[in-house]
Amino acid sequence: MLRTLLEHCPDAHVHVLCMDNQVQGLLQQLNLPHITCLPLSTVEDEALLAVKPGRVMAEYCWTLSPCLPWHVLQQNRDIDFITYLDADLYFFSTLDPLFDEIGSSSIAIIEHRFTPALQHHVINGRFCVEWVSFRRDEEGMACLAHWRDQCIEWCFHRLEDDRMGDQKYLDKWPQEYKNLHILQHLGAGVAPWNFGQYRFGRDGLGTPTVEGTPLVFYHFHQFQLLSNGGFDRLSGAYTTMGPEPEQVYAAYEKALTALLREVRALRPGFSAGMKPALKIKSQRLVQRLLPQSLKQLLKKVVKAV
């Protein structure tokens, strides 16, 4: 994400929230010129530390979603506009059309754009916390501050009282903030939950396109690196309407393979975050072969346990 962002948005500067020392040390070794590493301890305040013990790691990461841009804006008064980005994005073309769309808006968010088959997931949030922009003006700062307070108060992996993690809070924003913009560019926010409704191709320069529009960024949700050097792209839940866009995933895998070689030159044997290949392959096989009714029953059993 960091390198493709620099390639297609050369003026960007990224403040990376490092969740552990290994992340920070590796990024410092890679010596990327356009990033600032922020140790977790610099962002955590008393309010965050108070709720941290009661949340699993994923929930705590979601809690931090608004806390990172809030911290950066408080510490860097010269920054007028900031965008939170998920780490599993990959940029394929210039971001200029997105910034042109946003214009002078105080806030910018993007919808999941679920396929019809996955539309039932909208109950967990109409908008995706993959790209969330704030301007340093009255409305932008008020929205960010309120979201931060909400996530510190409650941010769990369950649907409860019209809340779900960090993302369902965004459902009310279009009614609450008049200077909010919902990104419309088809090439932004393409992801497993929406690719099935699009036609992919390439332009004259070889850049992937979505319905003839340049693909700006793809969200590689659920993508996993395996212990045997391979990759696991998606579960069957996302491929029921057709296979994933091959050219998009092939580009990501090629970039990750090259990056892993670079990382292992610095840290031989590096395998952080890689999942056991046999376990993941077995899970995917079960997902493909088990009847849907049995899979639903197993989910209920797991939840009950």
C-alpha positions in Angstrom: 0.0 0.0 0.0 2.7 2.5 1.0 4.7 2.1 -2.2 1.8 2.2 -4.6 0.4 5.2 -2.8 3.7 7.0 -3.3 3.8 6.0 -7.0 0.3 7.4 -7.7 0.2 10.2 -5.2 3.8 11.5 -4.9 2.9 14.3 -2.5 1.4 12.0 0.1 3.0 11.6 3.5 1.8 8.7 5.6 1.7 8.4 9.4 1.8 4.7 10.2 0.5 3.5 13.5 2.9 0.7 14.4 1.0 -1.8 16.6 4.3 -3.5 17.7 8.0 -2.9 17.7 8.6 -5.4 14.9 6.5 -3.3 12.5 8.3 -0.1 13.4 11.7 -1.7 13.2 11.1 -3.2 9.8 9.7 0.0 8.3 12.7 1.9 9.6 15.0 -0.6 8.0 13.1 -0.3 4.7 13.7 3.5 5.0 10.7 4.7 3.0 11.0 8.4 2.6 7.4 9.3 2.7 6.3 7.8 6.0 6.5 8.7 9.7 6.3 5.7 12.2 4.2 6.3 15.2 4.7 3.8 18.1 1.4 2.7 19.6 2.3 4.3 22.9 2.4 7.8 21.4 -1.2 7.5 20.4 -2.6 5.8 23.5 -4.0 8.1 26.2 -5.7 7.3 29.4 -9.1 6.8 27.8 -7.7 4.2 25.3 -5.6 2.4 27.9 -8.7 2.1 30.1 -10.8 0.3 27.4 -7.9 -1.7 25.9 -8.1 -4.7 28.3 -11.7 -5.3 27.5 -11.2 -5.6 23.7 -9.7 -8.2 21.5 -6.9 -7.1 19.1 -9.2 -6.6 16.1 -11.7 -4.5 18.2 -8.8 -2.4 19.6 -7.5 -1.8 16.1 -11.0 -0.6 15.1 -11.1 1.6 18.2 -7.9 3.3 17.0 -9.3 4.1 13.5 -10.4 7.6 14.4 -7.7 8.0 17.1 -4.8 7.9 14.6 -6.0 10.9 12.4 -7.1 12.8 15.5 -3.6 12.4 17.0 -1.8 13.4 13.8 -4.0 16.5 13.4 -3.3 17.5 17.0 0.4 17.1 16.6 0.8 18.6 13.2 -1.1 21.9 13.0 0.1 22.5 9.4 -1.9 19.5 8.1 -5.2 20.7 6.6 -6.6 17.5 5.2 -6.1 13.9 6.3 -7.3 10.5 5.1 -7.4 7.3 7.1 -6.4 4.3 4.9 -6.6 0.6 5.6 -3.2 -1.2 5.2 -4.6 -3.8 2.8 -5.2 -1.4 0.0 -3.2 -1.4 -3.3 -3.3 1.6 -5.7 -3.3 1.1 -9.4 -3.7 4.6 -10.8 -3.7 8.3 -9.8 -5.8 9.5 -6.9 -6.4 12.9 -8.5 -10.0 12.0 -9.6 -10.9 11.2 -5.9 -9.5 14.5 -4.6 -11.2 16.4 -7.4 -14.5 14.7 -6.4 -14.0 15.6 -2.7 -13.2 19.2 -3.5 -13.7 21.4 -0.5 -15.8 18.9 1.4 -15.2 18.6 5.1 -15.6 14.8 5.2 -15.4 12.1 2.6 -16.5 8.4 2.9 -17.2 5.5 0.6 -19.9 2.9 0.4 -19.4 -0.9 0.5 -21.5 -1.1 -2.7 -22.4 -4.7 -1.9 -23.5 -7.0 -4.8 -27.2 -7.9 -4.6 -26.2 -11.4 -3.2 -24.3 -9.7 -0.3 -26.7 -6.8 0.2 -27.8 -8.3 3.5 -24.4 -7.3 5.0 -25.4 -3.6 4.8 -27.0 -4.1 8.3 -23.4 -4.1 9.6 -22.6 -0.7 7.9 -23.4 1.0 4.7 -19.9 2.6 4.5 -16.5 1.0 4.7 -13.8 2.3 6.9 -11.1 1.9 4.3 -11.0 5.6 3.1 -12.2 8.2 5.5 -11.1 11.9 5.0 -11.4 14.9 7.3 -10.6 18.5 6.7 -9.3 20.8 9.5 -12.5 22.9 9.6 -15.3 23.1 12.1 -17.4 20.3 10.6 -14.5 17.9 9.8 -13.0 18.2 13.3 -16.4 17.9 15.0 -17.1 14.7 13.1 -13.7 13.2 13.8 -13.9 14.1 17.5 -17.3 12.6 17.9 -16.4 9.4 16.0 -13.3 9.0 18.3 -15.4 9.4 21.4 -17.9 6.8 20.1 -15.3 4.2 19.3 -13.6 4.7 22.7 -17.0 4.2 24.4 -18.0 1.2 22.3 -16.3 -0.7 19.6 -17.0 -4.5 19.5 -17.3 -7.1 16.8 -21.1 -7.5 17.1 -24.2 -5.8 16.0 -25.7 -4.1 19.0 -28.0 -1.1 19.4 -27.4 0.1 15.8 -23.6 -0.2 16.3 -21.0 -2.5 14.7 -17.3 -2.1 15.3 -16.1 1.3 14.1 -18.0 1.4 10.8 -21.8 1.5 11.5 -21.4 4.9 13.2 -20.8 6.3 9.7 -24.4 5.4 8.6 -25.7 8.6 10.3 -23.1 10.9 8.9 -24.9 11.9 5.6 -27.8 13.2 7.7 -25.6 14.9 10.4 -23.0 16.6 8.3 -24.0 18.9 5.4 -20.5 19.2 3.9 -19.9 15.4 3.6 -19.1 13.8 0.3 -19.8 10.1 -0.6 -17.2 9.0 -3.2 -18.8 7.9 -6.5 -15.7 7.0 -8.6 -16.2 3.3 -9.7 -12.5 2.7 -9.5 -12.4 3.5 -5.7 -13.2 0.9 -3.1 -13.4 -2.1 -5.3 -13.3 -5.1 -3.0 -14.5 -8.8 -2.5 -18.0 -7.7 -1.5 -18.6 -5.8 -4.8 -16.3 -7.0 -7.6 -18.9 -9.5 -8.8 -21.1 -6.8 -10.3 -18.3 -5.2 -12.4 -16.7 -5.9 -15.7 -12.8 -5.7 -15.6 -10.4 -4.9 -18.4 -7.3 -2.9 -19.2 -6.6 0.5 -20.7 -4.0 1.3 -23.4 -1.3 1.5 -20.7 -2.2 -1.9 -19.1 -3.9 -0.4 -16.1 -6.8 -2.4 -14.8 -10.2 -0.9 -15.4 -13.6 -1.3 -13.9 -16.5 -0.8 -16.3 -14.0 1.1 -18.5 -12.9 3.4 -15.6 -9.3 3.2 -14.3 -9.1 1.2 -11.1 -7.8 3.5 -8.4 -7.5 1.1 -5.5 -8.6 -2.4 -4.5 -9.2 -3.5 -1.0 -7.6 -7.0 -0.5 -9.9 -8.0 2.4 -9.4 -11.6 3.6 -6.2 -12.0 1.5 -3.7 -14.2 3.4 0.0 -15.1 3.0 0.7 -18.8 3.5 3.6 -20.5 5.2 4.5 -22.4 2.0 5.0 -19.2 0.0 1.6 -19.3 -1.6 -1.4 -17.0 -1.1 -5.0 -17.5 -0.2 -7.3 -15.0 -1.9 -10.8 -15.5 -0.8 -13.4 -17.7 0.8 -16.2 -19.1 -1.3 -18.6 -16.6 0.2 -17.2 -13.9 -2.1 -16.9 -16.0 -5.3 -20.4 -17.3 -5.7 -21.1 -14.8 -8.5 -17.9 -15.4 -10.3 -14.1 -15.6 -9.8 -12.1 -12.7 -8.4 -10.4 -10.4 -11.0 -7.3 -12.3 -11.9 -5.2 -9.4 -13.2 -5.8 -7.5 -10.0 -4.9 -10.3 -7.7 -1.9 -11.3 -9.8 -0.4 -7.8 -9.6 -0.8 -7.8 -5.8 0.8 -11.2 -5.4 3.7 -10.2 -7.7 4.3 -7.1 -5.5 4.1 -9.1 -2.3 6.5 -11.7 -3.6 9.1 -9.1 -4.5 8.6 -7.3 -1.1 9.1 -10.6 0.8 12.4 -11.1 -0.9 13.4 -7.6 0.1 12.3 -8.1 3.7 14.0 -11.4 4.0 17.3 -9.9 2.8 17.0 -7.7 5.9 15.5 -10.3 8.2 16.3 -13.9 7.1 13.5 -16.3 7.8 10.9 -13.6 8.2 7.4 -15.2 8.5 5.3 -12.9 10.6 1.6 -13.1 10.0 1.8 -16.1 7.6 -0.9 -18.7 8.1 -0.3 -22.5 8.0 -0.9 -23.5 4.4 -2.4 -26.9 5.2 -4.9 -25.5 7.7 -6.1 -22.8 5.3 -6.4 -25.1 2.3 -8.4 -27.6 4.4 -10.7 -24.8 5.5 -11.3 -23.8 1.9 -12.0 -27.4 0.9 -14.6 -27.8 3.6 -16.2 -24.5 2.6 -16.5 -25.7 -1.0 -17.8 -29.2 -0.2 -20.2 -28.7 2.7 -23.8 -27.9 1.9 -24.8 -24.4 2.8 -27.4 -25.6 5.4 -24.7 -27.5 7.3 -22.3 -24.5 7.2 -25.0 -22.3 8.7 -25.6 -24.9 11.4 -21.9 -25.1 12.3 -21.8 -21.3 12.5 -24.6 -21.3 15.0 -22.9 -24.0 17.0 -19.6 -22.1 17.1 -21.5 -18.9 18.2 -23.3 -20.8 20.9 -20.0 -22.2 22.3 
